[in-house]
């Protein structure tokens, strides 16, 4: 938790300077990819979203409390133009900056307060789940890579698109399916990830055309069973990163984390249970 709060302090101290997610991640001493996933799950926004909302919150405060020109406020908050600032401000607050200033009423706006210990304490008491601690052997998987932005991830769509590839897989082991989060990317317009729908195969299995192979290293994992709809995964992740991990005797190990889907029979229908595997190591 100290790492995450270091990154938040870094953001607050550099609100009027040009910074990016990589420099924010360095303040936490996590890789950009792992920092971004942890931050999003814990805080509720991606680092980029958090920074933008915090800058717009400061801008809104200055609009009410100062007579600074709107362009100066926009440039100070690292927007490249008056137009770009106006678009972002209206998208977040529902009205343009000059209208907001003339209204002089901030009570109807939803600000992005700085994430703090009180918010974390709220998360600590929202859920109670005890994970299984397991050690999994090294596993080779074969699957299909999908790239998506954080706004358009749809796990049902990704797995439906993967089904036609299953007939191409040779040397499959068991019935488990692995959803692996991998690469992190950032552009001016969006933040994205790479997600791999995959299944376990033996070491000599070929990689079919259009598919990729990955090796999940042997590791210790905290395994959380997610029993709700996939749309509620963010709430489960908030619990894992915001409540369980800080209080546990483990810390995060930088290794692939993944969702494991296991088929089970429910009232005659085959359904897949979802468990989240977080790589851990002893403190």
C-alpha positions in Angstrom: 0.0 0.0 0.0 2.9 2.3 0.6 3.9 1.8 -3.0 0.5 2.9 -4.3 0.4 5.9 -2.0 3.9 6.9 -3.2 2.5 7.0 -6.7 -0.5 9.0 -5.6 1.8 11.5 -3.8 3.9 11.7 -7.0 0.8 12.6 -9.0 -0.2 15.3 -6.6 3.2 16.9 -6.5 3.4 16.9 -10.3 -0.1 17.9 -11.2 1.1 20.9 -13.3 4.0 19.0 -14.9 4.0 16.7 -18.0 4.1 13.1 -16.5 3.0 9.8 -17.9 2.0 6.4 -16.5 5.5 5.1 -16.7 6.9 7.8 -14.4 4.0 7.3 -12.0 4.7 3.5 -12.0 8.3 4.1 -11.2 7.3 6.0 -8.1 5.6 2.7 -6.9 8.5 0.5 -7.9 6.2 -1.7 -9.9 6.4 -2.4 -13.6 4.0 -0.2 -15.6 1.8 -3.2 -16.5 1.4 -4.5 -12.9 1.2 -1.1 -11.4 -1.6 -0.1 -13.8 -3.7 -3.2 -13.0 -3.3 -2.9 -9.3 -4.0 0.8 -9.4 -7.1 0.4 -11.4 -8.5 -2.4 -9.3 -7.7 -0.5 -6.0 -8.6 3.1 -6.9 -11.3 2.5 -9.5 -9.7 4.5 -12.3 -6.7 3.8 -14.4 -3.7 6.0 -13.6 -4.4 8.0 -16.7 -8.1 8.5 -15.8 -7.1 9.4 -12.2 -4.6 12.0 -13.3 -7.0 13.6 -15.8 -9.9 13.7 -13.2 -7.6 15.2 -10.6 -6.3 17.8 -13.0 -9.8 18.7 -14.0 -10.9 18.9 -10.3 -8.1 21.4 -9.6 -9.0 23.3 -12.7 -12.6 23.6 -11.6 -11.5 24.9 -8.2 -9.3 27.5 -9.9 -12.2 28.6 -12.1 -14.3 29.4 -9.1 -11.6 30.8 -6.8 -9.4 32.9 -9.3 -9.8 35.1 -12.3 -7.0 33.2 -14.2 -7.7 33.0 -17.9 -9.2 29.7 -18.9 -6.4 29.1 -21.4 -3.8 29.5 -18.7 -5.6 27.0 -16.5 -5.9 24.6 -19.4 -2.1 24.8 -20.2 -1.1 24.5 -16.5 -3.2 21.3 -16.3 -1.3 19.9 -19.3 -4.1 20.3 -21.9 -2.7 21.2 -25.3 -5.4 23.8 -26.1 -8.5 25.6 -24.9 -10.6 23.3 -27.1 -9.1 20.1 -25.7 -9.6 21.4 -22.1 -13.2 22.4 -22.8 -14.1 19.0 -24.3 -12.6 17.1 -21.3 -14.2 19.4 -18.8 -17.6 19.1 -20.4 -17.3 15.3 -20.6 -16.5 15.0 -16.9 -18.7 17.7 -15.5 -21.5 18.2 -18.0 -20.9 21.9 -18.8 -18.2 24.0 -20.4 -15.6 25.9 -18.2 -16.9 29.4 -18.7 -20.5 28.3 -18.0 -19.3 26.6 -14.8 -17.4 29.7 -13.8 -20.4 32.0 -14.3 -22.7 29.7 -12.4 -20.4 29.7 -9.4 -21.9 26.5 -8.0 -19.7 23.5 -7.4 -22.2 21.5 -5.3 -23.6 19.6 -8.3 -20.3 18.4 -9.7 -18.7 15.0 -8.9 -15.1 15.6 -8.2 -12.2 13.2 -8.1 -10.9 13.5 -4.6 -7.4 12.3 -3.9 -7.4 8.6 -3.0 -6.6 8.3 0.7 -6.4 6.0 3.6 -10.1 6.7 4.5 -11.2 5.3 1.1 -8.9 2.3 1.7 -10.5 1.7 5.1 -13.9 1.7 3.5 -12.8 -1.1 1.1 -11.3 -3.1 3.9 -14.8 -3.7 5.5 -16.8 -4.2 2.3 -16.1 -7.9 1.7 -14.8 -11.0 3.5 -13.2 -13.7 1.3 -10.5 -16.1 2.3 -8.5 -17.4 -0.7 -6.9 -20.8 -1.1 -3.1 -20.7 -1.2 -1.9 -23.1 -3.8 1.3 -23.8 -5.7 0.9 -24.5 -9.4 3.5 -26.1 -11.6 4.9 -24.5 -14.7 2.2 -24.7 -17.4 2.4 -24.3 -21.2 -0.7 -22.8 -22.8 -1.8 -22.1 -26.3 -4.3 -19.4 -27.1 -5.4 -16.3 -29.0 -4.3 -12.8 -28.2 -6.9 -10.0 -28.1 -6.1 -6.3 -27.5 -8.7 -4.1 -26.1 -9.1 -0.7 -24.4 -10.2 -0.6 -20.8 -13.6 0.7 -21.9 -14.5 -2.1 -24.2 -13.3 -5.3 -22.5 -16.1 -8.0 -22.8 -15.0 -11.4 -21.5 -18.0 -13.2 -22.9 -17.2 -11.8 -26.4 -13.5 -12.7 -26.1 -14.2 -16.3 -25.1 -16.9 -16.8 -27.7 -14.5 -15.7 -30.3 -11.9 -18.2 -29.0 -14.2 -21.3 -29.2 -13.6 -21.9 -33.0 -9.9 -22.2 -32.4 -10.2 -25.0 -29.9 -10.5 -27.6 -32.7 -7.0 -26.6 -33.9 -5.3 -27.2 -30.5 -3.3 -30.4 -30.3 -2.0 -32.0 -27.1 -4.5 -30.3 -24.8 -4.3 -31.2 -21.1 -7.4 -31.1 -19.0 -10.5 -28.9 -19.3 -9.3 -25.8 -17.7 -9.1 -22.5 -19.6 -6.7 -19.6 -18.8 -7.5 -15.9 -19.2 -4.1 -14.2 -19.0 -3.6 -10.5 -18.6 -0.4 -9.4 -20.3 0.8 -6.3 -22.0 -0.1 -2.8 -21.1 -0.3 0.0 -23.7 -1.2 3.7 -23.5 -1.9 6.3 -26.2 -3.3 9.8 -26.2 -6.8 8.5 -26.5 -7.0 5.3 -24.5 -5.4 2.8 -22.2 -5.3 -0.8 -23.3 -4.3 -4.3 -22.3 -3.6 -7.7 -24.0 -5.7 -10.6 -22.9 -5.0 -14.2 -23.9 -7.8 -16.8 -24.0 -5.9 -20.1 -23.7 -5.8 -23.8 -22.7 -3.1 -26.0 -21.2 -1.1 -28.2 -23.6 1.8 -30.6 -23.3 5.4 -29.3 -23.9 5.7 -30.7 -27.4 2.3 -29.4 -28.6 2.6 -27.3 -31.8 1.3 -23.7 -32.0 -1.4 -23.5 -34.6 -1.4 -20.7 -37.1 -3.0 -17.5 -35.7 -2.4 -18.6 -32.1 0.4 -18.0 -29.6 2.1 -20.0 -26.9 3.0 -18.8 -23.3 4.6 -20.5 -20.3 3.1 -19.7 -17.0 6.0 -20.2 -14.5 5.6 -22.3 -11.4 4.5 -20.1 -8.6 2.5 -19.7 -5.4 -1.0 -18.2 -5.9 -3.8 -16.8 -3.8 -6.9 -18.1 -5.5 -10.2 -16.2 -5.1 -13.4 -17.7 -6.4 -15.6 -15.2 -8.2 -19.2 -16.3 -7.9 -20.9 -13.3 -9.4 -21.3 -12.1 -12.9 -18.2 -11.1 -14.8 -19.3 -7.5 -14.8 -18.7 -7.5 -11.1 -15.0 -8.5 -11.4 -13.8 -5.0 -10.5 -15.4 -5.3 -7.1 -13.7 -8.6 -6.5 -10.4 -7.0 -7.6 -10.9 -4.1 -5.3 -11.2 -6.5 -2.4 -8.1 -8.5 -3.4 -5.8 -5.5 -3.8 -7.4 -3.1 -1.3 -8.3 -5.4 1.6 -6.9 -8.9 1.5 -3.4 -8.4 0.2 -2.4 -5.5 2.5 -3.6 -7.5 5.6 -2.1 -10.8 4.5 1.4 -12.2 5.2 2.1 -12.2 1.5 3.1 -9.6 -1.1 2.6 -9.5 -4.8 5.1 -11.4 -7.0 5.5 -10.0 -10.4 4.4 -12.9 -12.5 1.4 -13.4 -14.8 -1.9 -13.3 -13.0 -4.8 -15.0 -14.7 -8.4 -16.1 -14.5 -9.0 -19.9 -14.4 -12.2 -21.2 -15.9 -13.1 -24.8 -14.8 -16.2 -26.6 -16.2 -18.7 -28.0 -13.7 -22.1 -29.6 -14.0 -25.0 -27.6 -12.6 -28.5 -29.0 -13.0 -27.5 -30.9 -16.1 -25.8 -27.9 -17.7 -22.1 -27.4 -18.1 -21.0 -24.0 -16.5 -17.6 -22.6 -15.8 -16.5 -21.4 -12.4 -14.1 -18.5 -12.4 -11.2 -18.2 -10.0 -8.7 -15.4 -10.0 -5.0 -16.4 -9.4 -2.8 -13.7 -7.9 0.9 -14.6 -7.8 2.3 -14.1 -4.3 5.4 -14.6 -2.2 6.1 -14.5 1.5 6.9 -11.1 3.0 
